[in-house]
């Protein structure tokens, strides 16, 4: 399979169970909080949120992971 060949762990969830969305909700909250901080500190208008989210995602993908000591980009 494609996922196995590329080291991707495919996890399935039960339909209509929002309780299982914890990881996605946490990641979205982190992205939103960092986006708000960047918008406030930089002084750019709020309508630039799309570009800010892309920048935050770019930064997070290049910060090393605690356990693996590698960045998500390297993995």
C-alpha positions in Angstrom: 0.0 0.0 0.0 1.0 3.6 -0.5 0.8 4.5 3.2 3.0 1.6 4.3 5.6 2.3 1.6 5.9 5.9 2.7 5.9 5.3 6.4 2.4 6.8 6.9 0.3 5.3 9.7 -3.3 5.0 8.6 -5.7 5.2 11.5 -9.4 4.7 11.1 -12.1 6.1 13.3 -15.7 5.3 13.8 -18.1 7.5 11.9 -20.0 10.2 13.8 -17.8 10.1 16.9 -16.3 13.5 17.4 -14.6 12.2 20.6 -12.0 10.6 18.3 -10.9 13.9 16.7 -8.7 14.9 19.6 -5.4 15.1 17.7 -6.9 17.1 14.8 -8.6 19.5 17.2 -5.4 20.0 19.1 -3.5 20.7 16.0 -6.1 23.1 14.7 -6.1 25.0 18.0 -2.3 25.3 18.0 -2.4 26.6 14.4 -5.2 29.1 15.3 -3.4 30.3 18.4 -0.1 30.8 16.6 -1.9 32.6 13.7 -3.6 35.0 16.1 -0.3 35.7 17.9 1.4 36.4 14.6 -1.4 38.7 13.4 -1.5 40.7 16.6 2.3 41.0 17.0 2.9 41.9 13.3 0.2 44.5 13.0 -1.0 43.2 9.7 -4.7 43.2 8.9 -6.9 40.3 9.9 -7.8 39.5 6.3 -4.3 38.1 5.9 -5.1 35.1 8.0 -4.8 32.7 5.1 -1.1 33.6 4.4 -0.5 33.6 8.2 -1.8 30.0 8.5 0.5 28.9 5.7 3.4 30.6 7.4 2.6 29.0 10.8 2.3 25.6 9.1 5.6 26.1 7.4 7.3 27.0 10.7 5.8 24.1 12.6 7.0 21.6 9.9 10.6 22.9 10.4 10.7 22.7 14.2 12.2 19.5 15.6 10.0 17.0 17.2 10.6 16.3 21.0 10.9 12.6 20.8 12.5 12.0 17.4 14.9 15.0 17.3 13.9 15.4 13.6 11.6 17.8 12.0 8.3 16.7 10.3 9.8 17.9 7.0 12.8 15.6 7.5 10.5 12.6 8.3 
